Amino acid sequence: MLIYFTDPLKRQICEAFFHCLQPGGYLMLGAAESLFGITEVFQTERAGETLVHRKP
């Protein structure tokens, strides 16, 4: 769903998810979605061929 929002709103949504997650929790996005240029609060990791975003 993030692909339908403006970058500032994407940042706000991602930071809200960040605050809801426990340390070590994961945010998984659809294949067409990316956090590149949106936020750097998550650590991006590869799980097989999938990218996942983890709260440090």
PDB file of N, CA, C, O and CB in Angstrom:
ATOM      1  N   MET A   1       0.809  -1.202   0.000  1.00  0.00           N
ATOM      2  CA  MET A   1       0.000   0.000   0.000  1.00  0.00           C
ATOM      3  C   MET A   1       0.853   1.267   0.000  1.00  0.00           C
ATOM      4  O   MET A   1       0.384   2.320  -0.431  1.00  0.00           O
ATOM      5  CB  MET A   1      -0.921  -0.002   1.195  1.00  0.00           C
ATOM      6  N   LEU A   2       2.092   1.185   0.474  1.00  0.00           N
ATOM      7  CA  LEU A   2       2.908   2.394   0.574  1.00  0.00           C
ATOM      8  C   LEU A   2       3.122   3.079  -0.774  1.00  0.00           C
ATOM      9  O   LEU A   2       3.296   4.296  -0.829  1.00  0.00           O
ATOM     10  CB  LEU A   2       4.246   2.057   1.185  1.00  0.00           C
ATOM     11  N   ILE A   3       3.110   2.309  -1.853  1.00  0.00           N
ATOM     12  CA  ILE A   3       3.387   2.893  -3.166  1.00  0.00           C
ATOM     13  C   ILE A   3       2.358   3.951  -3.561  1.00  0.00           C
ATOM     14  O   ILE A   3       2.606   4.734  -4.478  1.00  0.00           O
ATOM     15  CB  ILE A   3       3.425   1.801  -4.220  1.00  0.00           C
ATOM     16  N   TYR A   4       1.236   3.987  -2.902  1.00  0.00           N
ATOM     17  CA  TYR A   4       0.183   4.939  -3.248  1.00  0.00           C
ATOM     18  C   TYR A   4       0.282   6.263  -2.485  1.00  0.00           C
ATOM     19  O   TYR A   4      -0.501   7.179  -2.735  1.00  0.00           O
ATOM     20  CB  TYR A   4      -1.159   4.316  -2.989  1.00  0.00           C
ATOM     21  N   PHE A   5       1.242   6.370  -1.556  1.00  0.00           N
ATOM     22  CA  PHE A   5       1.351   7.560  -0.718  1.00  0.00           C
ATOM     23  C   PHE A   5       2.541   8.420  -1.112  1.00  0.00           C
ATOM     24  O   PHE A   5       3.458   7.955  -1.789  1.00  0.00           O
ATOM     25  CB  PHE A   5       1.462   7.166   0.742  1.00  0.00           C
ATOM     26  N   THR A   6       2.518   9.668  -0.686  1.00  0.00           N
ATOM     27  CA  THR A   6       3.644  10.569  -0.920  1.00  0.00           C
ATOM     28  C   THR A   6       4.808  10.151  -0.022  1.00  0.00           C
ATOM     29  O   THR A   6       4.611   9.454   0.973  1.00  0.00           O
ATOM     30  CB  THR A   6       3.240  12.055  -0.654  1.00  0.00           C
ATOM     31  N   ASP A   7       6.022  10.579  -0.378  1.00  0.00           N
ATOM     32  CA  ASP A   7       7.188  10.217   0.426  1.00  0.00           C
ATOM     33  C   ASP A   7       7.088  10.684   1.878  1.00  0.00           C
ATOM     34  O   ASP A   7       7.423   9.914   2.777  1.00  0.00           O
ATOM     35  CB  ASP A   7       8.428  10.792  -0.199  1.00  0.00           C
ATOM     36  N   PRO A   8       6.640  11.918   2.144  1.00  0.00           N
ATOM     37  CA  PRO A   8       6.516  12.317   3.553  1.00  0.00           C
ATOM     38  C   PRO A   8       5.529  11.438   4.338  1.00  0.00           C
ATOM     39  O   PRO A   8       5.766  11.131   5.506  1.00  0.00           O
ATOM     40  CB  PRO A   8       6.075  13.771   3.636  1.00  0.00           C
ATOM     41  N   LEU A   9       4.440  11.042   3.703  1.00  0.00           N
ATOM     42  CA  LEU A   9       3.476  10.175   4.381  1.00  0.00           C
ATOM     43  C   LEU A   9       4.046   8.769   4.554  1.00  0.00           C
ATOM     44  O   LEU A   9       3.810   8.132   5.581  1.00  0.00           O
ATOM     45  CB  LEU A   9       2.152  10.120   3.596  1.00  0.00           C
ATOM     46  N   LYS A  10       4.791   8.276   3.567  1.00  0.00           N
ATOM     47  CA  LYS A  10       5.461   6.977   3.705  1.00  0.00           C
ATOM     48  C   LYS A  10       6.396   6.990   4.906  1.00  0.00           C
ATOM     49  O   LYS A  10       6.424   6.038   5.686  1.00  0.00           O
ATOM     50  CB  LYS A  10       6.246   6.625   2.421  1.00  0.00           C
ATOM     51  N   ARG A  11       7.170   8.079   5.057  1.00  0.00           N
ATOM     52  CA  ARG A  11       8.098   8.203   6.178  1.00  0.00           C
ATOM     53  C   ARG A  11       7.334   8.153   7.505  1.00  0.00           C
ATOM     54  O   ARG A  11       7.742   7.461   8.438  1.00  0.00           O
ATOM     55  CB  ARG A  11       8.910   9.517   6.070  1.00  0.00           C
ATOM     56  N   GLN A  12       6.237   8.883   7.578  1.00  0.00           N
ATOM     57  CA  GLN A  12       5.429   8.923   8.801  1.00  0.00           C
ATOM     58  C   GLN A  12       4.880   7.532   9.137  1.00  0.00           C
ATOM     59  O   GLN A  12       4.904   7.120  10.297  1.00  0.00           O
ATOM     60  CB  GLN A  12       4.268   9.931   8.647  1.00  0.00           C
ATOM     61  N   ILE A  13       4.398   6.826   8.147  1.00  0.00           N
ATOM     62  CA  ILE A  13       3.840   5.481   8.351  1.00  0.00           C
ATOM     63  C   ILE A  13       4.934   4.521   8.810  1.00  0.00           C
ATOM     64  O   ILE A  13       4.737   3.759   9.756  1.00  0.00           O
ATOM     65  CB  ILE A  13       3.178   4.957   7.049  1.00  0.00           C
ATOM     66  N   CYS A  14       6.085   4.557   8.144  1.00  0.00           N
ATOM     67  CA  CYS A  14       7.178   3.643   8.492  1.00  0.00           C
ATOM     68  C   CYS A  14       7.702   3.913   9.890  1.00  0.00           C
ATOM     69  O   CYS A  14       8.025   2.975  10.620  1.00  0.00           O
ATOM     70  CB  CYS A  14       8.314   3.762   7.483  1.00  0.00           C
ATOM     71  N   GLU A  15       7.791   5.159  10.269  1.00  0.00           N
ATOM     72  CA  GLU A  15       8.251   5.480  11.615  1.00  0.00           C
ATOM     73  C   GLU A  15       7.229   5.061  12.668  1.00  0.00           C
ATOM     74  O   GLU A  15       7.601   4.707  13.786  1.00  0.00           O
ATOM     75  CB  GLU A  15       8.540   6.972  11.732  1.00  0.00           C
ATOM     76  N   ALA A  16       5.946   5.100  12.317  1.00  0.00           N
ATOM     77  CA  ALA A  16       4.917   4.605  13.239  1.00  0.00           C
ATOM     78  C   ALA A  16       5.057   3.089  13.411  1.00  0.00           C
ATOM     79  O   ALA A  16       4.957   2.583  14.528  1.00  0.00           O
ATOM     80  CB  ALA A  16       3.492   4.965  12.721  1.00  0.00           C
ATOM     81  N   PHE A  17       5.288   2.361  12.307  1.00  0.00           N
ATOM     82  CA  PHE A  17       5.533   0.919  12.407  1.00  0.00           C
ATOM     83  C   PHE A  17       6.762   0.645  13.267  1.00  0.00           C
ATOM     84  O   PHE A  17       6.760  -0.263  14.099  1.00  0.00           O
ATOM     85  CB  PHE A  17       5.714   0.299  11.005  1.00  0.00           C
ATOM     86  N   PHE A  18       7.810   1.438  13.058  1.00  0.00           N
ATOM     87  CA  PHE A  18       9.055   1.279  13.815  1.00  0.00           C
ATOM     88  C   PHE A  18       8.790   1.363  15.312  1.00  0.00           C
ATOM     89  O   PHE A  18       9.291   0.543  16.081  1.00  0.00           O
ATOM     90  CB  PHE A  18      10.083   2.346  13.399  1.00  0.00           C
ATOM     91  N   HIS A  19       8.009   2.345  15.725  1.00  0.00           N
ATOM     92  CA  HIS A  19       7.727   2.526  17.148  1.00  0.00           C
ATOM     93  C   HIS A  19       6.825   1.427  17.713  1.00  0.00           C
ATOM     94  O   HIS A  19       6.847   1.175  18.918  1.00  0.00           O
ATOM     95  CB  HIS A  19       7.085   3.878  17.375  1.00  0.00           C
ATOM     96  N   CYS A  20       6.045   0.779  16.872  1.00  0.00           N
ATOM     97  CA  CYS A  20       5.164  -0.302  17.328  1.00  0.00           C
ATOM     98  C   CYS A  20       5.892  -1.635  17.469  1.00  0.00           C
ATOM     99  O   CYS A  20       5.468  -2.497  18.239  1.00  0.00           O
ATOM    100  CB  CYS A  20       4.005  -0.461  16.367  1.00  0.00           C
ATOM    101  N   LEU A  21       6.985  -1.805  16.727  1.00  0.00           N
ATOM    102  CA  LEU A  21       7.709  -3.074  16.734  1.00  0.00           C
ATOM    103  C   LEU A  21       8.618  -3.192  17.959  1.00  0.00           C
ATOM    104  O   LEU A  21       9.175  -2.203  18.436  1.00  0.00           O
ATOM    105  CB  LEU A  21       8.533  -3.219  15.454  1.00  0.00           C
ATOM    106  N   GLN A  22       8.751  -4.411  18.449  1.00  0.00           N
ATOM    107  CA  GLN A  22       9.727  -4.721  19.487  1.00  0.00           C
ATOM    108  C   GLN A  22      11.112  -4.719  18.848  1.00  0.00           C
ATOM    109  O   GLN A  22      11.219  -4.950  17.644  1.00  0.00           O
ATOM    110  CB  GLN A  22       9.418  -6.099  20.172  1.00  0.00           C
ATOM    111  N   PRO A  23      12.174  -4.466  19.608  1.00  0.00           N
ATOM    112  CA  PRO A  23      13.528  -4.590  19.044  1.00  0.00           C
ATOM    113  C   PRO A  23      13.712  -5.987  18.435  1.00  0.00           C
ATOM    114  O   PRO A  23      13.361  -6.993  19.052  1.00  0.00           O
ATOM    115  CB  PRO A  23      14.612  -4.326  20.141  1.00  0.00           C
ATOM    116  N   GLY A  24      14.258  -6.033  17.239  1.00  0.00           N
ATOM    117  CA  GLY A  24      14.422  -7.292  16.517  1.00  0.00           C
ATOM    118  C   GLY A  24      13.217  -7.649  15.668  1.00  0.00           C
ATOM    119  O   GLY A  24      13.260  -8.634  14.930  1.00  0.00           O
ATOM    120  N   GLY A  25      12.125  -6.863  15.752  1.00  0.00           N
ATOM    121  CA  GLY A  25      10.924  -7.126  14.967  1.00  0.00           C
ATOM    122  C   GLY A  25      11.127  -6.789  13.496  1.00  0.00           C
ATOM    123  O   GLY A  25      11.983  -5.974  13.154  1.00  0.00           O
ATOM    124  N   TYR A  26      10.351  -7.407  12.638  1.00  0.00           N
ATOM    125  CA  TYR A  26      10.505  -7.255  11.196  1.00  0.00           C
ATOM    126  C   TYR A  26       9.335  -6.527  10.557  1.00  0.00           C
ATOM    127  O   TYR A  26       8.183  -6.688  10.961  1.00  0.00           O
ATOM    128  CB  TYR A  26      10.669  -8.603  10.555  1.00  0.00           C
ATOM    129  N   LEU A  27       9.652  -5.730   9.560  1.00  0.00           N
ATOM    130  CA  LEU A  27       8.667  -5.105   8.682  1.00  0.00           C
ATOM    131  C   LEU A  27       8.882  -5.709   7.314  1.00  0.00           C
ATOM    132  O   LEU A  27       9.980  -5.624   6.764  1.00  0.00           O
ATOM    133  CB  LEU A  27       8.798  -3.527   8.654  1.00  0.00           C
ATOM    134  N   MET A  28       7.855  -6.316   6.757  1.00  0.00           N
ATOM    135  CA  MET A  28       7.946  -6.914   5.431  1.00  0.00           C
ATOM    136  C   MET A  28       7.036  -6.136   4.487  1.00  0.00           C
ATOM    137  O   MET A  28       5.864  -5.900   4.778  1.00  0.00           O
ATOM    138  CB  MET A  28       7.558  -8.428   5.464  1.00  0.00           C
ATOM    139  N   LEU A  29       7.599  -5.749   3.365  1.00  0.00           N
ATOM    140  CA  LEU A  29       6.864  -4.965   2.377  1.00  0.00           C
ATOM    141  C   LEU A  29       6.634  -5.787   1.123  1.00  0.00           C
ATOM    142  O   LEU A  29       7.275  -6.818   0.921  1.00  0.00           O
ATOM    143  CB  LEU A  29       7.616  -3.671   2.036  1.00  0.00           C
ATOM    144  N   GLY A  30       5.721  -5.330   0.285  1.00  0.00           N
ATOM    145  CA  GLY A  30       5.480  -5.975  -0.993  1.00  0.00           C
ATOM    146  C   GLY A  30       6.659  -5.790  -1.924  1.00  0.00           C
ATOM    147  O   GLY A  30       7.496  -4.914  -1.702  1.00  0.00           O
ATOM    148  N   ALA A  31       6.734  -6.597  -2.956  1.00  0.00           N
ATOM    149  CA  ALA A  31       7.866  -6.581  -3.889  1.00  0.00           C
ATOM    150  C   ALA A  31       8.042  -5.229  -4.573  1.00  0.00           C
ATOM    151  O   ALA A  31       9.164  -4.864  -4.924  1.00  0.00           O
ATOM    152  CB  ALA A  31       7.685  -7.658  -4.940  1.00  0.00           C
ATOM    153  N   ALA A  32       6.977  -4.491  -4.765  1.00  0.00           N
ATOM    154  CA  ALA A  32       7.057  -3.195  -5.453  1.00  0.00           C
ATOM    155  C   ALA A  32       7.401  -2.051  -4.504  1.00  0.00           C
ATOM    156  O   ALA A  32       7.554  -0.910  -4.941  1.00  0.00           O
ATOM    157  CB  ALA A  32       5.741  -2.896  -6.151  1.00  0.00           C
ATOM    158  N   GLU A  33       7.523  -2.343  -3.221  1.00  0.00           N
ATOM    159  CA  GLU A  33       7.741  -1.289  -2.229  1.00  0.00           C
ATOM    160  C   GLU A  33       9.179  -1.300  -1.722  1.00  0.00           C
ATOM    161  O   GLU A  33       9.833  -2.342  -1.687  1.00  0.00           O
ATOM    162  CB  GLU A  33       6.771  -1.452  -1.054  1.00  0.00           C
ATOM    163  N   SER A  34       9.654  -0.130  -1.335  1.00  0.00           N
ATOM    164  CA  SER A  34      11.021   0.019  -0.853  1.00  0.00           C
ATOM    165  C   SER A  34      11.074   1.151   0.172  1.00  0.00           C
ATOM    166  O   SER A  34      10.265   2.078   0.134  1.00  0.00           O
ATOM    167  CB  SER A  34      11.998   0.293  -2.031  1.00  0.00           C
ATOM    168  N   LEU A  35      12.033   1.060   1.079  1.00  0.00           N
ATOM    169  CA  LEU A  35      12.257   2.137   2.034  1.00  0.00           C
ATOM    170  C   LEU A  35      13.392   3.045   1.579  1.00  0.00           C
ATOM    171  O   LEU A  35      13.729   4.007   2.269  1.00  0.00           O
ATOM    172  CB  LEU A  35      12.562   1.567   3.416  1.00  0.00           C
ATOM    173  N   PHE A  36      13.981   2.752   0.431  1.00  0.00           N
ATOM    174  CA  PHE A  36      15.094   3.548  -0.081  1.00  0.00           C
ATOM    175  C   PHE A  36      14.672   5.012  -0.241  1.00  0.00           C
ATOM    176  O   PHE A  36      13.706   5.318  -0.940  1.00  0.00           O
ATOM    177  CB  PHE A  36      15.591   2.978  -1.430  1.00  0.00           C
ATOM    178  N   GLY A  37      15.401   5.895   0.407  1.00  0.00           N
ATOM    179  CA  GLY A  37      15.094   7.316   0.340  1.00  0.00           C
ATOM    180  C   GLY A  37      13.927   7.750   1.217  1.00  0.00           C
ATOM    181  O   GLY A  37      13.573   8.929   1.236  1.00  0.00           O
ATOM    182  N   ILE A  38      13.328   6.814   1.941  1.00  0.00           N
ATOM    183  CA  ILE A  38      12.173   7.124   2.788  1.00  0.00           C
ATOM    184  C   ILE A  38      12.597   7.236   4.251  1.00  0.00           C
ATOM    185  O   ILE A  38      12.327   8.243   4.906  1.00  0.00           O
ATOM    186  CB  ILE A  38      11.078   6.045   2.630  1.00  0.00           C
ATOM    187  N   THR A  39      13.253   6.211   4.753  1.00  0.00           N
ATOM    188  CA  THR A  39      13.696   6.193   6.152  1.00  0.00           C
ATOM    189  C   THR A  39      14.899   5.281   6.285  1.00  0.00           C
ATOM    190  O   THR A  39      15.082   4.345   5.506  1.00  0.00           O
ATOM    191  CB  THR A  39      12.554   5.728   7.097  1.00  0.00           C
ATOM    192  N   GLU A  40      15.713   5.568   7.283  1.00  0.00           N
ATOM    193  CA  GLU A  40      16.894   4.747   7.543  1.00  0.00           C
ATOM    194  C   GLU A  40      16.856   4.135   8.939  1.00  0.00           C
ATOM    195  O   GLU A  40      17.887   3.681   9.435  1.00  0.00           O
ATOM    196  CB  GLU A  40      18.160   5.577   7.376  1.00  0.00           C
ATOM    197  N   VAL A  41      15.693   4.114   9.579  1.00  0.00           N
ATOM    198  CA  VAL A  41      15.600   3.601  10.942  1.00  0.00           C
ATOM    199  C   VAL A  41      15.653   2.073  10.995  1.00  0.00           C
ATOM    200  O   VAL A  41      15.989   1.508  12.036  1.00  0.00           O
ATOM    201  CB  VAL A  41      14.321   4.090  11.588  1.00  0.00           C
ATOM    202  N   PHE A  42      15.328   1.401   9.892  1.00  0.00           N
ATOM    203  CA  PHE A  42      15.352  -0.056   9.849  1.00  0.00           C
ATOM    204  C   PHE A  42      16.678  -0.544   9.267  1.00  0.00           C
ATOM    205  O   PHE A  42      17.317   0.150   8.476  1.00  0.00           O
ATOM    206  CB  PHE A  42      14.166  -0.594   9.020  1.00  0.00           C
ATOM    207  N   GLN A  43      17.080  -1.751   9.674  1.00  0.00           N
ATOM    208  CA  GLN A  43      18.206  -2.420   9.042  1.00  0.00           C
ATOM    209  C   GLN A  43      17.633  -3.354   7.988  1.00  0.00           C
ATOM    210  O   GLN A  43      16.800  -4.206   8.297  1.00  0.00           O
ATOM    211  CB  GLN A  43      19.088  -3.198  10.091  1.00  0.00           C
ATOM    212  N   THR A  44      18.072  -3.201   6.756  1.00  0.00           N
ATOM    213  CA  THR A  44      17.579  -4.058   5.675  1.00  0.00           C
ATOM    214  C   THR A  44      18.436  -5.311   5.604  1.00  0.00           C
ATOM    215  O   THR A  44      19.664  -5.238   5.593  1.00  0.00           O
ATOM    216  CB  THR A  44      17.590  -3.308   4.310  1.00  0.00           C
ATOM    217  N   GLU A  45      17.775  -6.464   5.555  1.00  0.00           N
ATOM    218  CA  GLU A  45      18.446  -7.756   5.504  1.00  0.00           C
ATOM    219  C   GLU A  45      17.857  -8.591   4.376  1.00  0.00           C
ATOM    220  O   GLU A  45      16.709  -8.396   3.977  1.00  0.00           O
ATOM    221  CB  GLU A  45      18.322  -8.497   6.854  1.00  0.00           C
ATOM    222  N   ARG A  46      18.640  -9.504   3.878  1.00  0.00           N
ATOM    223  CA  ARG A  46      18.177 -10.416   2.837  1.00  0.00           C
ATOM    224  C   ARG A  46      17.757 -11.729   3.493  1.00  0.00           C
ATOM    225  O   ARG A  46      18.487 -12.294   4.307  1.00  0.00           O
ATOM    226  CB  ARG A  46      19.285 -10.656   1.759  1.00  0.00           C
ATOM    227  N   ALA A  47      16.581 -12.199   3.128  1.00  0.00           N
ATOM    228  CA  ALA A  47      16.078 -13.502   3.566  1.00  0.00           C
ATOM    229  C   ALA A  47      15.788 -14.290   2.293  1.00  0.00           C
ATOM    230  O   ALA A  47      14.690 -14.211   1.743  1.00  0.00           O
ATOM    231  CB  ALA A  47      14.782 -13.370   4.493  1.00  0.00           C
ATOM    232  N   GLY A  48      16.774 -15.045   1.832  1.00  0.00           N
ATOM    233  CA  GLY A  48      16.650 -15.696   0.529  1.00  0.00           C
ATOM    234  C   GLY A  48      16.700 -14.626  -0.547  1.00  0.00           C
ATOM    235  O   GLY A  48      17.672 -13.876  -0.631  1.00  0.00           O
ATOM    236  N   GLU A  49      15.681 -14.550  -1.356  1.00  0.00           N
ATOM    237  CA  GLU A  49      15.613 -13.528  -2.398  1.00  0.00           C
ATOM    238  C   GLU A  49      14.774 -12.323  -1.971  1.00  0.00           C
ATOM    239  O   GLU A  49      14.542 -11.412  -2.767  1.00  0.00           O
ATOM    240  CB  GLU A  49      15.043 -14.126  -3.671  1.00  0.00           C
ATOM    241  N   THR A  50      14.325 -12.319  -0.730  1.00  0.00           N
ATOM    242  CA  THR A  50      13.448 -11.267  -0.226  1.00  0.00           C
ATOM    243  C   THR A  50      14.215 -10.315   0.684  1.00  0.00           C
ATOM    244  O   THR A  50      15.074 -10.742   1.455  1.00  0.00           O
ATOM    245  CB  THR A  50      12.257 -11.874   0.527  1.00  0.00           C
ATOM    246  N   LEU A  51      13.907  -9.035   0.594  1.00  0.00           N
ATOM    247  CA  LEU A  51      14.456  -8.061   1.519  1.00  0.00           C
ATOM    248  C   LEU A  51      13.452  -7.855   2.649  1.00  0.00           C
ATOM    249  O   LEU A  51      12.257  -7.679   2.412  1.00  0.00           O
ATOM    250  CB  LEU A  51      14.780  -6.715   0.797  1.00  0.00           C
ATOM    251  N   VAL A  52      13.953  -7.880   3.869  1.00  0.00           N
ATOM    252  CA  VAL A  52      13.115  -7.595   5.036  1.00  0.00           C
ATOM    253  C   VAL A  52      13.786  -6.466   5.811  1.00  0.00           C
ATOM    254  O   VAL A  52      14.989  -6.239   5.681  1.00  0.00           O
ATOM    255  CB  VAL A  52      12.915  -8.879   5.943  1.00  0.00           C
ATOM    256  N   HIS A  53      13.008  -5.773   6.604  1.00  0.00           N
ATOM    257  CA  HIS A  53      13.502  -4.616   7.334  1.00  0.00           C
ATOM    258  C   HIS A  53      13.317  -4.914   8.820  1.00  0.00           C
ATOM    259  O   HIS A  53      12.214  -5.207   9.282  1.00  0.00           O
ATOM    260  CB  HIS A  53      12.753  -3.291   6.907  1.00  0.00           C
ATOM    261  N   ARG A  54      14.444  -4.831   9.566  1.00  0.00           N
ATOM    262  CA  ARG A  54      14.423  -5.204  10.987  1.00  0.00           C
ATOM    263  C   ARG A  54      14.685  -4.000  11.866  1.00  0.00           C
ATOM    264  O   ARG A  54      15.536  -3.166  11.558  1.00  0.00           O
ATOM    265  CB  ARG A  54      15.458  -6.294  11.277  1.00  0.00           C
ATOM    266  N   LYS A  55      13.949  -3.914  12.959  1.00  0.00           N
ATOM    267  CA  LYS A  55      14.209  -2.879  13.954  1.00  0.00           C
ATOM    268  C   LYS A  55      15.403  -3.333  14.786  1.00  0.00           C
ATOM    269  O   LYS A  55      15.356  -4.398  15.401  1.00  0.00           O
ATOM    270  CB  LYS A  55      12.945  -2.612  14.858  1.00  0.00           C
ATOM    271  N   PRO A  56      16.471  -2.542  14.814  1.00  0.00           N
ATOM    272  CA  PRO A  56      17.661  -2.951  15.585  1.00  0.00           C
ATOM    273  C   PRO A  56      17.389  -3.002  17.083  1.00  0.00           C
ATOM    274  O   PRO A  56      18.284  -3.327  17.862  1.00  0.00           O
ATOM    275  CB  PRO A  56      18.818  -1.994  15.314  1.00  0.00           C
TER     276      PRO A  56
END
